[in-house]
Amino acid sequence: MVALIAFASGLVFGLGLIVSGMANPAKVLGFLDIAGDWDPSLAFVMGGAVLVTAAGFALLRRKSASLSGEPLRWPTATRVDARLALGSLAFGSGWGLAGFCPGPALVAAAAGVPDALIFVAAMIAGMAIFSVIEKIRQR
C-alpha cells in the first residue's frame, strides 16, 4: 500500500511539474533571468506550492503517522552550516545553468528530452561522487 501511495504521489507531482511548466528548462531560465526578459509565472507556482505545503505541515504536526500508517519523521537540524550553504550554492548554480532541478529533470528525462537525460546522468554521477567522498570522510 505504501508503494502505491508513493507512486500515485510521484505521478501527481510529475503531472504538476508538466502542467506548471517547471519541466520546461526555457520557462525556468526565463524565470531565473531577472535582469532580462523575466517570466514571473513560476513564482506563482512556487508560492502556491509553499502555501499548500505550509497548510499540510500545519495539519500533520498534530499527527504521529501518515495516512498510510507510516511514522512521521520530522527534520531535527536547525543550523545553517557550510555544507548546507555550499550544497545550496551548487544546487542553485546547476539549476540556473541547466534549467533543471532534480524532479523536473526526471520528468523530462522520462519524456525522452535529450538535455534532461544528460542532466540526470550528471546528477547520478554527482551523487555517486558525493557518496564516495562521504565514506572517505567518515573514516
Residue pairs with C-beta under 8 A, 6 or more apart in sequence:
1 68
2 68
2 70
5 67
5 68
13 103
14 23
14 103
14 106
14 107
14 110
17 23
17 103
17 104
17 107
18 107
20 42
20 45
21 27
21 28
21 41
21 42
21 45
22 28
22 42
22 45
22 103
22 104
23 104
23 107
23 108
23 111
24 99
24 108
25 98
25 99
25 100
25 108
25 115
25 116
26 99
27 39
27 41
27 42
28 42
28 95
28 99
28 100
28 101
28 104
29 96
29 99
30 37
30 38
30 39
31 38
31 39
31 40
31 41
31 42
31 43
32 95
32 96
32 99
33 39
60 66
60 72
63 72
64 71
64 72
65 71
65 72
66 72
91 101
94 100
94 101
95 101
98 105
98 115
98 119
99 115
100 108
100 115
100 116
100 119
102 123
105 116
105 119
105 120
105 123
106 116
106 120
107 116
108 115
108 116
109 116
109 117
109 119
109 120
